[in-house]
Amino acid sequence: MSSAELGVVASLVASEEESILAEWLELQRKEGALETGRINQSELKAQCRDFLRLLRDALAKGAGESAYAPMRDFLGDVSRSRALQGFSPRETAVFVFSLKQPLFNAMNRAKMSPAALAQTIWAVTLLLDELGLYTSEVYQKSREEVILRQQREIAELSTPVVKLWDSVLALPLIGTLDSQRTQVVMENLLQSIVDEGAAIAIIDITGVPTVDTLTAQHLLKTVAAARLMGADCIISGIRPQIAQTIVHLGLELDVVSKATMADAFALALRRLGKAVLDRAKPRQSDE
């Protein structure tokens, strides 16, 4: 955009700010910007007014990259906040793209020559398209960050370490094990071993649907890491189908395994020299 075109558009935004703002807000309202309740009219109006001011200032300063930096930063903040609030990609992009028509109408009212009008409209179109794409990119990146954070939080919640007894921990696993989740499992287990001073950790895989070579490797890594921390591991919950799969694959878990967590817990108590007595039954010495 040439200096002359920049000056024309900047003057139009300054002189017709209120009419442009009103038309812009009405277009966004028709697009449903206020129907979701995520933003009210006063907040949307404030965002639109701030953006128009930044656009006017950027156009008045010239075509340098530094002139547009405050405007791009503002759009980045708007996109990130909308991504966190649950706006759709379309709702976020409309914030920029819906400004085209009010600006075009203002340029038509300026009584420019056909050639100058066409050139200015094309320059404004390119500028708003670039800003709209930037808005979409920031929105997409912010959504990906939210999804990754939620996945990490879900992974942590789905791998709780439970203290069954003094020096005995249990780690019930549910769902498929992959590299990222195994890392969370290992970190949680190792930290719990340190915090509780555990000597035995029971890894229950009753909720793991399948065990393949990769899953077995993940389990072995977790067992090896626990051993380095001074805790023995017992794997429980190996169902007949999983046992057959392990045999067919020729896998060697190299760790004690039990069919149920109850069996594993009983074994852990025996290793610690402890036992659970049924107080409802009289001991032999009491008979």
N, C-alpha and C positions, 0 to 999 in steps of 0.2 A: 504494500500500500504506500503510495507516494505521500510526500509531506502535505501536498494540497488536499488529497483525499482524507488524510488523517485529520487535518484541520476542519474540513467540512463536517465529518462525522462527529468530531468532538463538539463542535458548535451546535449541531443538531441535538445531541444528547443533553447538552447544557440548557438549550433554550426550550426544548420540548420534553424535559425530564418527566414532568407530571403526567402528560398524556401518554408517553411511552410506558411509564410505570403502570398506569391504570389499565392500559390495553394488555400489557404483559401479564399482569395479575389475573385479568379476566380470562385470558387464554389458558393459564395454568389451572384456574378454577374449573374451566370446562373439561380439562384433561383429568380432573379428579384429584388434584393435588391436596385438597382439603378434606376429601371424603374419608380418608383412612383414619383421621384423628391424630396422626403422628406429628403434625405441625398445624398450628392455628394461623389465622389470617394475618395477625399482627407480626408473627415471627417470619412468615413468608414475605410480607411486605418489607420488613427490615432487611432481609437477605437480598431482595431484589434492589432496594435502594442503595445498599452498600455496593453491590456489584456494578450498578450503573455509574456510581461515583468513581469506582476504581477503573472502569472502562473509559470513562471520560478523561480521567487523569492520565491513563496510559496512552490514549490517542493524542492527547495534547503534548506529551513529552516526546513523542516520536516513535520510530519503528524498532528501536533497540530492544534487545532481550531483557535488559534490566528494567525497562519501562513496564513490561508486562508481568514482572515477577510478583508484585503484590497481588495482582488480579489472579494469577495462577495459584498462589498460596491460598487465597480466599476460596477459590473453587475446590482446591484440595481439601480444605477443612470442611466445606459443605458436603463433598462427596463422602468423606470418611464418616462424618456424623450421620449421614443418611444410610450408609451401609450398616452402621451399628443400630440404627433405629428400625431397620427392616424395610426400607424403601426398595422397590424393584429397580432394576437397571433402567427401565424405560422412564419411570418416574423421576429418576435422578438426571437422566440425559435431557428430559423435557425442560428442565430448569434453564438450560442454555439455548437449546434449539428453538424454543417458543419465543425467544427474543427477536428472531429474524423478522417476523411479520411486523411488529411495532416499529422496528428500525426502518424497514422498507417503506412503510406507510409514511413515516416522518420524512424520508428522503423524497418521496413523491410529492409531498406538500411543499418541499423547498423550492420547487420550480427550477430544477436544474435542467441543463440541456440533455437531450436523449443520450448523447455519447458519454457525457460526464456521469449521468445517472446510471447507465449500464455499467460503467467501469467501477463506480463506487459501490454499487450493489454487489458486483462480483467480488470486490476486495473484502467487503463486510461478510459475505458468505464464506469465503475462505477462512477468515479470522474466527468466526463463530463455529465453523466445522472443526477447526483445530482445537478450540477450547472445549467443544463438546466431546471430542475424542479423548482429550486429556481428562475430562471429568469421568468418562466411562472407565478409563484405565485405572485411575485412582480408586474408583468405586470397586472395580473387580479385585484389585490388589487388597483392599481393605476387607472385602468379603472372604477372600482366601485366608487372610490372617485370622479372621473370626472363626472360620471353619476349622483351621488347624488347631487353634486354641481350644475349641470345643472338643475336638477329637482327643487332644491330650487330656483334657479334664475327664472325659468319659472313660478313657483308658485307665486313668488313675482310680476312678471310682469303681471300675469293674475288676480291679485287682487288689482287693483289700487284704491285708495281712492280719490274721486273727490270733490272739494269744489264747491257746487252749489250756495251758498249764504252765507252771514255772519252767522256763527253759524250753518250752514246746510251742512252736508257731505253726499256723496252717495258712496256706495260700491257695484258696479255691479259684480255679481258672474257668472262665466261661467264654465260649466263642473261639474264633480262630486266632492262632498265634502267628504274628508276623514279626519282622525285625524291629519295627518301631515299638510295638507293644511289648516284645520281649525285653527291650531296654527298660521300659517303665517297670515291668515285673521285677527285673533284676535289681533295679535301684530301690524299689519299695522293700523287697525282701532283705537286701543287704542292710539297709538303714534300720529295719526292724530288728534284725539280728544284733546289731550294735546297741540299739536302744534297750532291748530286753535282755541282752546277754544270753540269747538262746543257744541251746546245744543241738537241737533237732528242729528241722523244718519239714513239714508235710506239704507236698505240692499235690493238690487234688485236681485231676483232669476229668472228673466226671462230666463237666459241662463242655469239654472240648469235643466237637463233633467228629473230627478225623485226626489221625496222627500219620503224617508222612515223613519223609526223610528230613525235610526242612524243619518241621515241628519238633522232631526228635533232636535235631541239632540245637534248636533253641532251648529245649529242656536241659540238655547236657551242659550248655553254657551256663545256665542258671544254677545247676547243681554244682558245677566246678567253682563258680564264683562264691557260692555259699560255703563250700568246703575250705576255700582260702580264708574265709572269715571264721573258721573253726566250728562250723555247724554241719552235722550230717543231714542228709536229705532222704526222705522216703516219698515215693510217688504212689498215690492212691487213685482209685477210680478207673483202673484199666478194665474196660468192658471186654467181653469175648470177641466182639468184632475188631476192636482196636488191637487186642492181643494177636489175632490172626494176621492183621495187617502188618504188625511189627515183625512177625515171623516170616511172612512172605517177602517183605522188603529186606530181610537179613539184617535188621537193625539190632545193635547191642546198646541198650541204655546204660549198662554198667552202674546200676543203682537199685537198691532194694525197692520192690513194688508190692502193693497190696490191692486187693479187689475193692475195698471200701475204706473210707476215712476212719471208720470205727476200728477196723483191723490195724490200720497204720498208727492210730492213736494208742492202741493197746501195746503195740510193738515199741513205740516211743517210751511209754511208761516203763516197760520191762527194761529197756536199755538204761533208764535212769534209776533203776532199782526201786520203782514205785509200783503200786497196785491200787485199783479201785475196789473197795469192799461194798457189798450189799448189806446195809445195816438192818434191813428187814429180816435177813436170815441170821439166826444165832450162830455164832462161831462154835467150833467143836468144843472149846474149853468151857463154854457156857452151858452146854447140854448136860 
